[in-house]
Amino acid sequence: MNISTRNPITLQKVLAIVKSKDDIIFLNDLRLNIDSQKSGAKDLEKKFNLIGYNCFFNSKSSARGVGVLISKKIAYTVITIDIDTKSNIILVKLKIIKLYFNLRTK
C-alpha cells in the first residue's frame, strides 16, 4: 500500500482496497511509520472508519507494516492483539458469536 506520506493518491488506494466490500481485509507493506507520522496514520484510520471498517495496524517504520481491516457489519469482540517489534506481524484474536478466530498477517 505504501502510504508513508499524505497525498491525494491515498484516498484512491483506500477506496480500491475496500471496493469488494469484504468483511475482513489483510494489508501488507503499509509503511505507515506510526511513531513519526501519527497524524497520517490517524487520517488513514478515519478514512477506513468512515467507509465502515475498524483498523488494526502494526507499522512503526517506513519500510514495513501490516494491518487487518474488519467490517463494522460484523459483531465481534477483540480478545487480544499481538504484534512483533519489526512491524512484520499482527495477530488479532477475536470472537464472533461463539466462535474464536485468529487473524494473522505477515
Summary of the structure (lengths in Angstrom):
residues: 106
radius of gyration: 13.3
end to end distance: 14.0
largest distance: 41.5
contacts: 307
relative contact order: 0.19
helix: 23%
strand: 37%
